[in-house]
Structure formats: structure tokens, C-alpha cells
């Protein structure tokens, strides 16, 4: 089967453009956009742009969720800009939890380094729940855009590393989306079926108003 010339030419153009640059180190002095950061001028790129030391140190888990996420996305690790990859370190103290959240821009692979983590996600159409207890060395994947969570199911601190199929996967934490803003309490009550007093309590804990 022969492909029409009008179809082949755009492909050749895209291929030639992709071959022009080996990488696109993020220029953090310029604003981020839907396509990511602009490329740093090649003459200003150094080996340090491709190395990141921030995941060696445990995050601060003295907070309401007893957990910390240390990102190595394009904003922290300029060398991953445009490569479709990034990482994050997850620290969970005993009783710690990463609440339900989504990554609109990428799927996630989680590998447990220490401790026991109970994790799961919910499918988008029929709301099937997939849950698993993960031990050291176990890996679990969370498909792009689906609600998922992780919690420490053991008695010692748990550590995991998350890998994303994007240099910036995006993040929306469900609890914060509902209760850490000025969305009217009455609207939340109607759309979530929660009691108004409970909504006000959660807004008070998470910093929401109205």
C-alpha cells in the first residue's frame, strides 16, 4: 500500500525536526507553557543539567498526611525537559498517606524501596477498584489520569520512587480540589452529598474558605 505524498511529507518534517536537537534542557528563567519549558541555549548547557541530587534526602513527613513527595520534574531537573520522563521520591511515616490524586499528563510506575505500601487506583468508566499491598522491590503501575493513592501499611517508614511518562505529569489532589479553595460550601454539599458541617470542618483543616 502506498501512502499519499501529503501524508508522508509532514512525517518527514517531524522526523527532521526531532533529529536537530539531542535534548532540550529547560531554561528555567523563562515561563513554563503547555509544551514545557523553552530550551536553554546549547552553549549554556553543562553536565550538571543532567544530574540531580535531590532524591537522596528524605522528605519532611511532619505534616497532616505524614508523608512527603520530593519531585524531580522539569522544574527541579532541567535535563528531563522534553524527554517524556521524570521521577519523584515518596516518604511515608508510620500512618502516612498520599491522598487520592491524579496525574493528568502521564502514567506512573511506583517501586517500593523500603517498608510496606498499600496502594490502589479506580478505573474511570465502571469505577472498578484495584488494590494491592506492596513490599520492598514490588512495582505497581497507575494509568494516566486515574484516581490513585498510596499509604504506609507497616510500622516503619516506607520509601518509594515514582517514575512518570512525562517531564511534568501534573497533579491534582482530590481533597485539596474540594476543600482547599473558595468553592461555596453549599455547592459542595449538593455535588458531593456531604453534610455541610463536615465540609466546613474539612475546609478548616485544609485551609478552604466560603
N, C-alpha and C positions, 0 to 999 in steps of 0.2 A: 504494500500500500504506500503510495506517495503522499507526503504531507504537502499541503498548499504552501506556496512561497510566502504568502502573507503570514502564515503561522510559524515558519522557520526563522524568518528574519528577526522577530522580537526575541526568540530564544538565543540566537547568535549574539544579539546585542547584550542581553543579560549576562551571558557567559563571558563575553569580553570584558564587561564592567567588573564582574566578580574576580577576574584574574588580574585586574590592575593593582589591587591592594592585597597584601598578605593579611593585614589586620587593620583595625580601626580603634586605636586606643582612645578612650574617652577624653575629650577636652572638658574638664570639669569647670573651667572658667566660663563656659557657655551654658545656656539653659538646656535642660533635657526636653525632648519632644517625643511625639508618638513613635518615631522611628529610632529613638535612642539619642545618645549624645553625638555631637559632631566629632569628627576625627581630629586628634592632635596632629600638628604638623610633624611629618616623619623626622625632621631634624631634631625635634624636641623629645622624641621617644627614647627611653632608656630601658635597660633590663629591669629596673625597679618597677616599671609599669606592669610587668608580667609576673610579679611576685607579691604575695600578700601574707602578712604575719598575724593578722587579727584573729584568726580562729584558734590560736594556741592557748589563749587565756579564757577561762570560764567566765560566762556572763553573770551578772548580778541577779540572783533569784530572790532577793528580799523585797518582794512586791506582792500584790494581791493574788497573782496567779502562781507564785513560787516558781517562776520559770523565766528564762531569758533566751532570746534569739539574737545571735550575732551574725549579721549578714556579710556576705562577700559578693555583692552585686556590682553592677557597673559604677555606682556612685562611690563605692569603697575600693573596688578593684578594677581600675580603668582598663586593664588588659583584656577583660572578658567582653567589653562592649562590642556588639555586633556578631559575637561568636555563637550565640544561642545556648550559652551555658552559664551557670553561676552556682554558688554554694551558700550554705548557712550552717552555723553551729547552733544546736539546741541543748540547753542545760535545764534539767528538771530536778528541783529539790524534791525530797520526800513529800508527796501530796501535790506536787506541781502539775500544772495542766496548760497546754496550749489550746485555748478555746476553739470552738468551731470557727473555721475561716475558709476562704477560697483564694486561689491564685488565678485570676482571670487570664493571665498571659502564658501559663506554662503548666505542664505536668511536673510532679515531684517524685523523687525517689529518696526514701529515708533508710539510712543504715544505722543500726544501733551499735554504739561503741562500748557502752557500759550500762549496766542495770537492766531493768525490765520496763518496757513501754507498752501500754495498751493503746492501740490506735485503730482508727476506722474512718470510713467515708460513706456517703449516701449518694446513690445514683439519682440522676436529675429527673427522670421521667416517671418511674414507678416507685421511687423512694425506697429501694432495697438497701438495707444496711449491711456493710461488710466490716467485720470486726476481727482483730487478731491481737494476741499477746506476743510481743516480740522480745527475744533475748539477744544477748551480745552476738553480733555477726549477722543477725537477721536483716532482711531488706523488705520493704513494702513500697508499692507504688500508689500514688494518688493521682488519678486522671485530672487533666486540666479543667479548672472551673468548678470542680465538685466540692461540696462542703466536707471538711475533714477535721480531725482533731488528734492530739497525742496527749497522754497523761502517764505519769510515773506510777507504775503498778507495783513497785517494790519499796524496800525500806532504806535503800541507799540512793544517793544522787544518780540520775540517769543522764547519759550523754548520747547524742545522735548527730549525724551530719545529714543535711538535706541537699540534694542536687536538683537543679531546675533546668528545664529545657529552654531557658531564655536568660539573657543577661539582666533582665528585670521582670520577674514573673508577676508583679503586682500583688497586693494583699488587701483583703477586706475581712476584718474580724466581725463576726455576726453580732456579738454582744455590744461592741462599740458602735456598730452601724445603727443599732436600735436605741442604745441608752447613753451614748456619749456625744450627744448633739442637741439641737433645739427642736427636734421633731415634736409636735404637740402631743402631750400625754393622751389626749382624747383620741387622736388618730391612731396611736399605738394600741390603745385599748380595743378599738374597733377592728384593727387589722391583725392583731395577734391573739385576741381573746383573753389577754391577761388582765388581772384586776388592776384598777387604777392605783391603788395603794402600793401594790407590788412594783408597778412601773416607776412610781415616784421613788421608791426605795432603791431600785437599781440605778436610776438616774443620779441619785445622791451618791451612791458608791462609785460610779464610773465617771461622774462629772458632767452629766447632761443637765439641761435646763428645760424650761417651758413645760 
